[in-house]
């Protein structure tokens, strides 16, 4: 996991504002309006919960990626998780193809957590925190795409860090949903969407190149690249 990779992950989240507003903007707005706490505290608790879910998601996929990496080492192919993750990321951007059944699993977890939130009696702060955790598992193609990048890291800690940084990248758009929705025209939303996809493509290509460099198929250039 390099600094350049984390920067690209953060930029992808940052420039996916249009997607985040459309997907989750209404949720955080409703939670904030219904909360008895201040908007700042409500948003902070909600995003801590959401960041926890994203990080946990990344850790799990990182562990899966580590098994793939070990299997690749046994067969003499290094960086296989990076190559597979990069290919899956490019396929998602191109045809919105993702890991089979992942959306079903995520939707099931989300539904279960929502039931826990509905019956929770732990006070306003705990309720909002649990709501953030529950909605962190909301089925989202963009989140799954970054999850593929987390899997390509091949370690649980790098996978978790990848998704944590991505959640931080999406935070500004969600925290300022009302103002962004008011000023963002359809043209600007299309621009942000294209930039977000562009960053995802770069991440996918770099992941593939790093995997190829690990197998000495191509020369290693720089730790910021491959």
C-alpha positions in Angstrom: 0.0 0.0 0.0 1.7 3.2 -1.2 0.9 6.8 -0.5 0.1 7.4 -4.1 -2.5 4.6 -4.0 -4.1 6.1 -0.9 -4.2 9.6 -2.5 -6.0 8.1 -5.6 -8.5 6.3 -3.3 -9.2 9.6 -1.5 -9.6 11.5 -4.7 -12.0 8.9 -6.0 -14.2 9.4 -3.0 -13.8 13.2 -3.1 -14.8 13.5 -6.7 -17.7 11.1 -6.5 -19.8 13.8 -4.8 -22.6 13.6 -7.3 -23.0 9.8 -6.8 -22.8 10.2 -3.0 -25.4 12.9 -2.9 -27.8 10.9 -5.0 -27.2 7.7 -3.1 -26.8 8.8 0.6 -27.5 12.5 0.7 -31.2 12.0 1.6 -30.3 9.6 4.3 -27.9 11.8 6.2 -30.2 14.8 5.7 -33.2 12.9 7.2 -31.1 11.6 10.1 -29.8 15.1 10.9 -33.3 16.7 10.8 -34.8 14.0 13.1 -31.9 14.1 15.6 -32.2 15.9 18.9 -28.4 16.5 18.8 -26.7 19.3 17.0 -26.0 18.8 13.3 -22.3 18.6 14.0 -22.6 15.9 16.6 -25.1 14.0 14.5 -22.9 14.0 11.4 -19.8 13.1 13.4 -21.5 10.1 15.0 -23.1 9.0 11.7 -19.9 9.2 9.7 -17.9 7.4 12.5 -20.3 4.5 12.2 -20.2 4.6 8.4 -16.4 4.7 8.5 -16.4 1.7 10.8 -18.5 -0.3 8.4 -16.3 0.7 5.4 -13.1 -0.2 7.3 -14.5 -3.6 8.5 -15.6 -4.3 4.9 -12.0 -3.5 3.7 -10.5 -5.7 6.4 -12.6 -8.7 5.3 -11.8 -8.2 1.7 -8.1 -7.7 2.5 -8.1 -11.1 4.3 -9.7 -12.7 1.3 -7.1 -11.0 -0.9 -4.3 -12.4 1.3 -5.6 -16.0 0.7 -5.6 -15.3 -3.0 -2.0 -13.9 -2.7 -0.8 -17.0 -0.9 -2.4 -19.3 -3.5 -0.7 -17.2 -6.2 2.7 -17.6 -4.4 2.3 -21.3 -4.3 1.7 -21.4 -8.1 4.6 -19.1 -8.6 2.5 -16.0 -9.5 3.2 -13.0 -7.3 0.8 -10.1 -7.0 -2.1 -12.1 -8.3 -4.6 -10.4 -5.9 -3.4 -7.0 -7.2 -3.9 -8.1 -10.8 -7.4 -9.6 -10.1 -8.5 -6.6 -8.1 -7.3 -4.2 -10.8 -9.1 -6.1 -13.5 -12.4 -6.2 -11.4 -12.2 -2.5 -10.8 -11.8 -1.8 -14.5 -14.7 -4.1 -15.3 -16.9 -2.3 -12.8 -16.2 1.1 -14.4 -16.7 -0.3 -17.9 -19.7 -2.5 -17.5 -20.6 -2.1 -13.8 -19.5 -5.8 -13.2 -18.8 -6.6 -9.6 -18.0 -9.6 -7.3 -20.9 -12.1 -7.6 -23.4 -12.1 -4.8 -21.6 -9.3 -2.9 -24.6 -7.0 -3.2 -26.9 -9.7 -1.9 -24.7 -10.2 1.1 -24.4 -6.5 1.8 -28.1 -5.9 1.5 -28.7 -8.8 4.0 -26.3 -7.4 6.5 -27.8 -3.9 6.1 -31.3 -5.2 6.6 -30.3 -7.1 9.8 -28.5 -4.0 11.2 -31.5 -1.8 10.5 -33.7 -4.1 12.6 -31.1 -3.8 15.4 -31.3 0.0 15.1 -35.1 0.0 15.2 -35.2 -1.9 18.5 -32.2 -0.2 20.1 -32.7 1.5 23.4 -29.2 3.0 24.0 -30.0 6.7 23.7 -29.7 9.2 20.8 -25.9 9.0 20.4 -25.8 5.2 20.2 -28.8 5.2 17.9 -27.2 7.5 15.4 -23.9 5.6 15.6 -25.6 2.4 14.8 -27.5 4.0 12.0 -24.2 5.0 10.4 -22.9 1.5 10.8 -26.1 0.1 9.2 -26.1 2.4 6.3 -22.4 1.8 5.8 -23.5 -1.6 4.4 -26.0 -0.1 2.0 -25.5 -1.7 -1.4 -23.4 0.7 -3.5 -21.5 -0.2 -6.7 -18.9 2.5 -6.1 -18.2 1.1 -2.6 -17.9 -2.4 -4.0 -15.5 -1.1 -6.7 -13.2 0.3 -4.0 -13.6 -3.0 -2.0 -12.0 -4.7 -5.0 -9.0 -2.4 -4.6 -9.0 -3.3 -0.8 -8.9 -7.0 -1.7 -6.0 -6.4 -4.2 -3.8 -5.1 -1.3 -3.5 -8.7 -0.1 -3.5 -7.7 3.7 -6.2 -7.0 6.2 -4.6 -3.8 7.5 -4.1 -2.3 4.0 -7.6 -3.3 3.0 -9.1 -1.7 6.0 -7.0 1.5 5.5 -8.0 1.7 1.8 -11.7 1.7 2.7 -11.2 4.1 5.6 -9.5 6.6 3.4 -12.2 6.2 0.8 -14.9 6.9 3.4 -13.0 10.0 4.4 -12.9 11.1 0.8 -16.7 10.8 0.5 -17.3 12.7 3.8 -17.1 16.3 2.4 -19.8 15.7 -0.1 -22.1 14.1 2.4 -21.4 16.7 5.1 -22.2 19.5 2.8 -25.0 17.8 0.9 -27.5 20.7 1.1 -25.2 23.4 -0.2 -23.7 21.1 -2.9 -27.1 20.0 -4.1 -28.1 23.6 -4.4 -25.1 24.8 -6.5 -24.2 21.6 -8.5 -25.7 21.7 -11.9 -26.3 18.6 -14.0 -23.2 19.4 -16.0 -21.0 19.7 -13.0 -22.4 16.4 -11.6 -21.5 14.7 -14.9 -18.0 16.2 -14.6 -17.5 14.9 -11.1 -18.9 11.5 -12.1 -16.4 11.3 -15.0 -13.5 12.4 -12.7 -14.5 9.8 -10.1 -14.5 7.1 -12.8 -11.2 8.3 -14.2 -9.6 8.0 -10.7 -11.0 4.5 -10.4 -9.5 3.5 -13.8 -6.1 4.8 -12.8 -6.3 2.8 -9.5 -7.2 -0.3 -11.5 -4.4 0.1 -14.0 -1.8 0.8 -11.3 -2.9 -2.3 -9.4 -2.5 -4.5 -12.5 0.9 -2.9 -13.3 2.1 -3.6 -9.7 1.1 -7.2 -10.0 2.9 -7.5 -13.3 6.0 -5.8 -11.9 6.0 -8.3 -8.9 6.3 -11.1 -11.5 9.0 -9.3 -13.4 6.8 -9.1 -16.5 7.4 -5.4 -16.7 10.2 -3.4 -15.0 9.5 -1.7 -11.7 9.6 2.1 -12.1 8.9 3.8 -8.8 7.1 2.9 -5.5 4.6 5.7 -6.3 3.6 3.8 -9.5 4.7 0.2 -9.5 
